[in-house]
Amino acid sequence: MKRPSQNDQILELLSGGKWVGHHRLYEIGCVAHSRIAELRSRGHEIEQRRVTVDGRPVWEYRLVAPLRDPSARPIFPYPCAKTTEQLKLDAA
């Protein structure tokens, strides 16, 4: 049986709608902010907040909506990402 991807594991953790600390995401062996950014770019609506636990800052995440309509607008992995056409224009 194939092991679930990190993204699938994160979605499973966040699927209950409860806040999950970044340390819990690190336990599955991922860089939390990178995977969250990737899931958002694929259309998942994920909220984040910073809280203090035992005097230390902790980032928490929760899944608000499983998947927005990805055809509603172009989605890129990062806000600064360029399309292939833009890259060709830059190279010219």
DOTI-539858 format. One record per residue: x, y, z of N, C-alpha, C in turn. Coordinates in steps of 0.001 Angstrom, whole numbers, padded with zeros to 6 digits, always signed. Example, Ala and Ser with C-alpha at 12.3 -4.5 7.8 and 13.67 -1.06 7.14 Angstrom:
# residues 2
+013190-005690+007800+012300-004500+007800+013200-003300+007800+012850-002250+007080+013670-001060+007140+012900+000030+007870
//
This chain:
# residues 92
+000840-001180+000000+000000+000000+000000+000885+001244+000000+000531+002195-000845+001307+003411-000987+001077+004332+000209+002160+004917+000707+002075+005844+001831+001495+007178+001339+000592+007795+002121+000011+009083+001707+001097+010158+001595+000915+011086+000665+001876+012181+000504+001794+013103+001724+002798+013963+001877+002773+014927+002973+001543+015830+002871+001210+016240+001647+000029+017083+001471-001238+016362+001910-001349+015083+001565-002519+014298+001975-002570+014165+003495-001413+013966+004119-001358+013844+005574-001750+015156+006257-001300+016268+005698-001655+017576+006263-003151+017819+006124-003704+017543+004944-005142+017721+004749-005942+016864+005727-005459+015674+005993-006129+014791+006958-006104+015418+008354-004941+015960+008759-004827+016596+010068-005734+017817+010183-005815+018605+009120-006569+019853+009154-008052+019667+008863-008450+018491+008425-009818+018276+007943-010890+018442+009008-010533+018353+010272-011536+018494+011330-011956+019924+011597-011271+020884+010968-011612+022284+011173-011031+022883+012436-010270+022082+013203-009650+022587+014426-008246+023097+014116-007781+024015+014936-006442+024570+014766-005385+023522+015083-004369+023437+014230-003272+022473+014390-001961+023255+014388-001140+023051+015427+000137+023752+015534+001162+023256+014524+002081+024166+014174+003098+023804+013177+003977+022660+013654+004153+022519+014960+004969+021405+015461+004355+020052+015096+003048+019989+015105+002355+018739+014728+002609+018419+013256+002653+019466+012417+002929+019250+010997+004375+018806+010789+005287+019355+011600+006697+018943+011498+006867+017463+011840+006002+016943+012697+006091+015531+013093+005908+014577+011916+005229+015020+010861+005083+014148+009693+006231+014348+008709+007210+015181+009119+008428+015307+008327+008376+016329+007212+007636+017411+007420+007545+018409+006357+007871+019796+006888+008155+020689+005978+008291+022106+006310+006889+022690+006170+006290+022988+007306+004868+023336+007347+004496+024470+006407+005210+025598+006465+004799+026750+005657+004886+026465+004162+005835+025629+003746+005957+025290+002324+004793+024432+001854+004447+023427+002638+003334+022562+002263+002012+023322+002302+001837+024200+003290+000611+024993+003375+000498+025888+002147+001599+026530+001757+001598+027385+000566+001227+026580-000674+001761+025381-000779+001450+024525-001932-000027+024143-001946-000572+023778-000794-001993+023409-000722-002879+024601-001062-002506+025784-000605-003271+026984-000939-003238+027234-002447-002068+027043-003044-001953+027282-004485-002806+026311-005286-003129+025173-004694-003985+024183-005359-005468+024433-005096-005771+025489-004308-007161+025863-004105-007748+025573-002739-006966+025019-001829-007474+024754-000475-007420+026045+000328-008516+026347+001022-008553+027555+001845-008110+027199+003257-006931+027704+003634-006331+027386+004923-006034+028693+005650-006533+028794+006878-006265+029965+007711-005054+029691+008586-004429+030792+009022-003321+030652+009958-003441+031732+011016-002876+031450+012163-002812+032441+013228-001578+032153+014074-001119+033182+014738+000029+033041+015632-000477+033177+017056-000175+032188+017867-000576+032196+019270+000666+031999+020124+000524+032248+021419+001628+032030+022352+001277+030854+023248+002174+029879+023283+001993+028695+024115+003226+028573+025002+003020+028581+026308+004132+028530+027266+005174+029610+026973+004688+030799+026611+005579+031923+026361+006297+031896+025023+005964+030939+024182+006629+030815+022879+005609+030943+021748+006025+031585+020641+005102+031720+019519+004904+030397+018776+003663+030141+018412+003314+028928+017660+002384+029343+016524+002685+028869+015326+001784+029084+014189+000809+027928+014143-000466+028269+013998-001501+027252+013885-002228+027427+012558-002708+026299+012041-003398+026279+010748-004690+025489+010882-005662+025855+010040-006879+025045+009967-007447+025154+008555-008080+024070+008133-008704+024008+006822-010098+024605+006927-010343+025666+006154-011637+026337+006168-012544+025711+005124-012017+025555+003918-012774+024962+002819-011846+023999+002091-012276+022766+001867-011407+021763+001272-010819+022146-000085-011631+022692-000987-011102+022995-002311-011988+024018-002989-011374+025165-003295-012089+026162-004079-012077+025709-005527-012885+026332-006333-012924+026032-007760-011608+026493-008391-010722+025551-008756-009419+025938-009294-009517+026615-010655-010659+026523-011328-010786+027160-012641-011204+028624-012522-011489+029088-011307-011960+030454-011111-010884+031490-011446-009637+031169-011184-008543+032084-011496-007270+031263-011621-006273+031785-012333-005024+031045-012423-004365+030970-011049-003851+029820-010714-003194+029625-009424-001740+029250-009674-000844+030001-009075+000583+029737-009201+001122+029339-007842+002218+028571-007807+002761+028135-006522+003166+029296-005620+003642+030381-006179+004091+031521-005389+003578+032790-006046+003298+033829-005267+002769+035059-005856+003678+035666-006912+004982+035435-006809+005910+036027-007762+006155+035126-008976+005485+033987-009031+005703+033059-010136+005282+033693-011463+006005+033360-012509+005705+033883-013839+005256+032755-014749+004449+033113-015721+004017+032133-016705+005165+031862-017668+005076+030791-018417+006085+030459-019411+006244+031603-020415+005134+032209-020787+005152+033316-021732+005918+034513-021153+005708+034809-019876+006430+035911-019251+007929+035628-019185+008289+034390-018919+009695+034013-018847+010356+034172-020212+009632+033820-021299+010168+033978-022649+010397+035455-022951+009464+036307-022534+009608+037741-022761+010806+038306-021995+011015+037825-020762+012150+038270-019978+013473+037873-020619+013495+036700-021239+014731+036176-021846+015071+036901-023142+014065+037488-023786+014285+038151-025083+015036+039459-024941
//
